[in-house]
Amino acid sequence: MLETLFKRRPKILEAQQCWMRDSIDSYLENLAQKQHANYSLRNKAYLLLRFAAFVQKHGCCEISEIVEWIGAFAEQHENRNYQTAILQEMRRFIRYLQEEEIIPVRVPPQAPFSDVVCEYEEFLRNRCNMSQPGIASKSGFCQRFLCHVHDSGIRQVKAIDLGVVQKFIISEGNSHTRRTMITYCSVLRRFLSYLYWRGEIQRDISLLIISPKSYKHERCPKFFTDAQISAVLSSVDRQTSIGMRNYAMILLLATYGLRSKEVAQLRLDDIDWRAEKLHIRRRKSGNISTYPLAPSVGETILCYLKNSRPKSSHRQVFLAHAAPYNPVTSSALGHATSKHLLLCGIKKRGINAHAFRYSCAQQLFENDFSIKEIADYLGHRQLTSTQRYMKIDIKHLREVALNSGEEML
């Protein structure tokens, strides 16, 4: 496999004589089975041959020791972006070798008080019936707190006092927003309450943790004007496959006010071409919404499916354009949206893909739709979820603010 990627005789000989040839060859064959293009395989082969020569030059001839040289190999290049790309590719190579048991998996050192965190995870799973993502987020923060406790010189959980807790909250508050700290304080309060309930600490100091103040709907949602939405869509290069995909995804966000996750999870079966309907089946509140398929949206999606979408067995509409052509994620959609917002010069803090949802609500408010109709359109089960959108109803808020005798500008 390795020699077939090169045409020049010197490079073929270098590949044949490479001491990591078997491992590299196995890795490239695995990628080829996942439909990676030849040019991509060739670039990876060049990189891995350079890496093999680099580690051999420094006296490493054992495949199990190559993990230690990844960082030094990437640091040869001054460009930070190139360093990151090299590290990502080398980690994928190492991960494959570990999965194939060619090199051993290194077990990271055990974190301080990890047994306490494991017991807390079991408590959240069995007693609180919490989902695994929720458990992971909370246990990760609790482990960070216990590492801070260990670094403070405390070696026993029962020695945790209010002073070390306050220092941890202050250190976290220096790098996180107020709303994030409200969540973190709540997580920490529950964890300390659990430790007191278990008898691990003698005093319930969870009652002494004061969270920052929070007010319901205190921030005004950010939204785009019609001109800004048109500018964002115009910034997309629809002559490329990726551009056509991004244009279709952003158009769905702007037309229907969908969430990023709902666009990413849209399936081919969700589009009823004969009835001209669009079904959103996996909504946040668990309900299903059906929209009329706008001609512009239908034509854009159809053009993407015919000309740009990679061939794949996945039923999701939007796929990545690099092998193995997995469905796009909501984070990938967010990155694509941010890219085109920057191209339009929209750099305001807090502006992201969700702003299209607020923009859709704002347009409905301007057209005098009732809050119940807007809630149904956005897929809200409770009207309270839609009430925070009322702060962007500029037209009616301006009328309320007028005193007698004043005129609207």
N, C-alpha and C positions, 0 to 999 in steps of 0.2 A: 504493500500500500504506500509506504513512505517514498520509495524510489519512483513510483509512477507519477508523483506530483511534480517532479522536476524534469526539465528537458536538457539542461546543461550537464555535461559529463562530470565536471569537478564536483557539482552539488550532489549528483547521484552517488559518487564515490564517498563523499562525506557522510551521506545518509547510511550507506552500507557499513561504514567503519565506526559509526556512532555507538558508544558503549550503552546508551539508553534506547537503542533502536527498537527492541521488542516492546518496551513499555509505550514508547511514542506511537509505534505502529498499531498497537492494540487500541490506544485512545482515539486515533484518527479513524480507524475502522468503525468504532462505536459511533462517532459523530457522523460518518458517512451513512450509517444505517438510519440516522435521524434526519436525513435529507439535507445536511449542510452542503452548501455549494462548494465546488472545487477550489474557487479562489479563496474562500474562507479556510478550507483545509490547508491550502498551500501557505497562507499567512501564519497559521498556527504551527505548521511544520517548520518554517523558518525560525520562529520564535523558540520552539522547543529544542531545535538543534543548537541555537546560540546558547541556550541555557545549559544544555549538556556540555558544551565546550567550556562554558564559564566555570561550572562546578568542578570539571576535571582539571582545569588549569589551577584551581585552588586546592587540589589534592583530594577531592571527594570522588570516590569510585563505588560507593555503596548506595543503592537506590533508596534504602531506608533513611539516609541522611540528607536527602535533597531538600526536605522541608525547611531546614535551617538556612538555606541559601536563597530563598525566594526574595526576601527583603533586600539583600545586598545586590542581587541581580537587577531588581527594579530601580534601585538608587543610582545606577550608572547613568541614567538619563535625567537631565535637568528639568524637562517638561513634566509638571505635576500631573497633568491629565494623562500623559503617556505612562507615567509610573502607575497610576491607578488602573489603567487598562491592562498593563502587564500583570499586576497583582491579581486582578480578577481572573484572567486567563490561567495563570499558574495555579490559583486555588481550585479552579475547575479541574485542572489536570491532576492535582494532588487528591482531590475528592474522588475522582474516578479510580485512581490507584488504590485508595483506601477501600472503596466499595468492592473492588476486585481482589482485595486482600493481598495486593502486591507489596504494599507497605503498611505497617501497623497504624492503627488509629491512636493518636496520642490523647490520653485522658487528661483534661485540664486539672490543675490543682484544686482541691476542695475548698470552697469558700468558707469563711468563718461562720459558725453556727448554722451550717447548711441543714443539719438534722432538724432544727427548730422550724426552718422554712418548709421542709418536706412535710412535717406534721401539720403545719398550717395549711398547706395545699390540700392535704387529705380532709381537713376540717371543712374547707371551702367547698370541696367536691361532694362530700358525703352529707354534711349537715346543712350547708347553704344551697346545695344543688346548683352551683355556679358552673358556667361553661368553661371550657379549657382556655379560650382566649382571655376571658376575664381573670381566671386564676393566674395565668402567666403574667399579665400586666401587674397584678397586685403583689404576687410573690417576688417579682423582679425588684419592685421598689422596696419591699421589706428586706430583701437581701442586701440592697444598697445601704439601707439604714443599719443593718447589723455589721456590715463592713466598716461603716463609720464608727460604730461602737467599738469594734476590735481595734481600729487604728487609734482610738482615743486611749488605749491601754486597758480597756475592760475585757477580761477573759471569761467572765461568767454572766449569763443573762440576768441573774438575780441582782447584779450590781448596777443595772441600768437605772439612772435617775433622771430627774427633770432637766438638769443642766445639760447633759449630753443630748437629750432630745431637742432642746431649744437651739443648741449649736448646729445640729443637723438641719433643722428647719430653716435657720438663717442662711446656712451655706447653700441649701437648695433654692431658697428664695432669690439669691443673687443671680441665678441663671435661668429662672423660669418666670412666667407671667403670673399675675395674681389669680387668674381663673385656674391655671394649672396647679397652683399651690393650694387652692381650695380642695381640689380632688386629692392631692397628695396628703394633706392634713387629715382628710376623711379616711383614707386608706391606713395611715399611720395610727389614727385613733382606734380603728377597729382591731388592728394588729396588737396594740398595747393592751386593749381590753381583753383580747384572747389570751395574751400572756398572763394577765392577772387572773382570769378565769381558770387557767391551767395551774395556777400556783407558781409560775415561773418567776414572777416579781411580787414583792410584798405589798406594793401600793398601786392603786389604780390611777396612774398618772395620765390616762387617756382623757380624763375629765378636765385636765388643766391645759390641754392643747386648744388654742384659739385660732380659728381659721380666719382668713381675710373676709371682709364683708362682701356679700354678693346680692345683687338686685335683679329680679326677674326682668328679662328683656331690656337690660340696661344699655345695650349697644344697638345702634341703628344698623340694620343690614345694608351692605353695599351692593349696588346694582349698576348695570350698564344702560346707557342710553341706546336708542335705535342706531344712531350713527356709530357708536363704539362697537356694537355687535356686527354691523356691516363691515367695519374696518377690520375686525378680527377675522371674519370669514374671508375677506379679500386678501388677507395676508398669507393664506394657505396656498401653496403651490399645488394645484390640482393636476398638474401634468405628471407628477410622480405617484407611485403606488401608495407610499406612506402619506403623502399629502391628500390623496383622495380619501383614504381611511380617516385621517384626522378631520377633514372637512365634514364628512358624514357624522362623525361623533359629536363635533361641536354644534352642528346643525340640529341634532337631536336635543342637546342640552338647551339650546336657545329657543327651539320651537315648542317643546313640551315641558320645559322646566324639570327635566329628569335629574336624578342624582347620578354621580359618576359611576357608582356601583351598578345602577340599573342599566346604564348604557353598556357597561362592560359585560354584563351578564345577559344581554339581549341575545336571543337564540333565533335561528332561522324559522323555527316553528311559530315564533311569536308574531310574525308578519303574515297577515292574511291578505294576499295580493288580490284575490277575487272580490272579497268584500271591502277591500281598501281600509283595513283596520290594523291598528298596532296595539298589541297586548303587552302590558307590563305586569308580569306575573310574580316577580320576586321583590315586592316593595318592603320598605323598612317596617311598616306596621302590619305586614302579613297579608294585606288585601291585594286585589287585582284591579288594575285600571285598563280601560280600553279607550283608545283615541282614534279619531279618523286619520287615516294616513294622508298627510298633506302631499300634493303632487310633487313639490320640490324635494321633500324628504324621500319619497318613494323613488324618484328618478335618481337621486344621488346614491342611495343605498344600492339600487339595481346596477348602476354604473360601476360601483365598487365591487359588487359580487361578480360581475361579468369580466371586468378588466384588471382588477387589482388584488383581489383576495387570493392568498396562496391556496393551493389544493390541500385539503386537510379533512380528516374524519371528524374534527370537532364541529359541534352544532352551534357554537357561539358565532355571531355574525362577524365580529371584529377580531382579527388575529394579528399577532406580531409578525413582522416581515423578515425575521431571521429564524433559521432553523433552531429548534424543531417546530416552529409555527404554533406556539401555544396561544390560547386566548389572551387578549390584553387584560390588564388589571386596572382597577380604579386609580391606582397611583400612577400607572403609565399614562392614563388619560389626563390626569392632573398635570403631569410634566408636559405633555403635548399642548395642553391649554395654556400653561404658563409661558411656554415658548412663544406662542403667537400673541399673547398679551404683551410680552416684552417687545415684540416686533412692531406692535402698534403704539408703543410708548406708554402703555398702561402699567405703571410700576407702584401703585398704591399698596400699602400694607394691608393684608387681609383679603385682597382680591384674588379669587381662585375660581375653579370650575363651578363651585356652588353659587357664585354670584349670578350665573345665568338663571338659576332657579328663582332667585329674588327678582331678577329682571322680568321674568315671565309673570310673576305675581304682580309686579308694579304695572305692567301693561294691562293686566286684567282689571286692576283697580281703576286705571285711567279710563277704561271702557265701561265703568259703572256696573261691573259684576258684583253680586252679593258675596259676603264672606263665606257663605255655605257653598256657593258655586265654585269659588276659588279653592276651598278646602277639598271639594270633590275632584277638581282638576289636578291638584297637586298630590292627591292620594293621602290626605290627612284623615285620620279617623276621628280626631277630636278637634273641635273648633279652636280650642286653646292653642293648638299647634300653629294655627293660621293667624292668630291674633298678633303675634310679633311681626308679621309681615305688614300690618296696618301702618307701621311707622314709616313705610316708604310710599304711602298713598299721599304724595305731595299735593295733589290737586285738592283733595277734600280737607287736608290739614290746613292748607292755605285759606280755605273758605272759613274754617272754624276760627282761625286766628284773626280774621277781619273784624274790626269794630264797626259800629254803625257810622255811615258816612264815608268809610274808606273804600277805595277802589282796588280791584285786583290789578297787579302789574302785568 
